[in-house]
């Protein structure tokens, strides 16, 4: 299943690690209209989180700078 959320609609990105054995890793995304999305099963979790946080951050800076 594929989900596409425009960067401008993302309010927060939160990496979550459950302290289980083995640890389960999720990415919690909340949109500006308060919808929650939980993603899991990344091939490279750390890289995915880094790229997602960076993209959302850069989009916010670009949007704020463009106004």
Phi, psi and omega in degrees: 000139177244139176235131178242123177238120178301141182305324181293345180265354182271123178269313181217152173231123184231114173287136182230130175239119177277137184276058179251178178241111355285158181297140177258134183243132181231163168239122180260120179244130176243132180271168181297337177261023172067029172271137180259136174229134178242125181242143178211172175085028179287143176294316177231090185303310184299319179293319179297315179297314180302311182293321180293313179298317179296316180297316180294318179296313180295323179294320178296319179293316180296321180291316180294323179288336183275350182272000000 
